[in-house]
């Protein structure tokens, strides 16, 4: 699964790395301890006057479907299982038509000790610190308690797709789930608003996912990351066990 991650890149860096555009007023808060319900950057593509535009937006992490009575639904919907995403009421509409990428610099996962009494956090990242983009979904939700025209009437939210861990290797010892990574070509296919067969897109992403994840490194880090109030670059510094 993916319940905490790092995103401390500036807007300009994301625009360049993702070959996207962003509004001049867009602001991102650097975070080394992103938790569900936080505002996070996502990348998506839209058709505007017949032309495809790749854009960066800020969304609440935890998908709120259009039919929800309140935004609290998103608290439990920060991950979507790839095996069931097409059928689950919370995700199926977004899966068909509102796919996005969620850029991260790495994510945290906790590994149980042999006696099962404690958990050691690890920071999972690329060897060179390159950006990782996870397959995600986004959704717009209209707050029924707000009047038409209210700036806060519409909420943009997102979720990250997950898959089963590989049968062997270091990642397999960490957790039985991991987020679905996309390379540059895979991201372009996933975001394409003209692509209608979401199932085929997901299958293609999953076919390559274990190979991409095999290059990731796992560093043990301080237990301080377990408290969302702790937030700084020291959280990703490797420690000696």
Order of alpha helices (4+ residues) and beta strands (2+ residues): beta-alpha-beta-beta-beta-beta-alpha-beta-beta-beta-beta-beta-alpha-beta-beta-alpha-alpha-beta
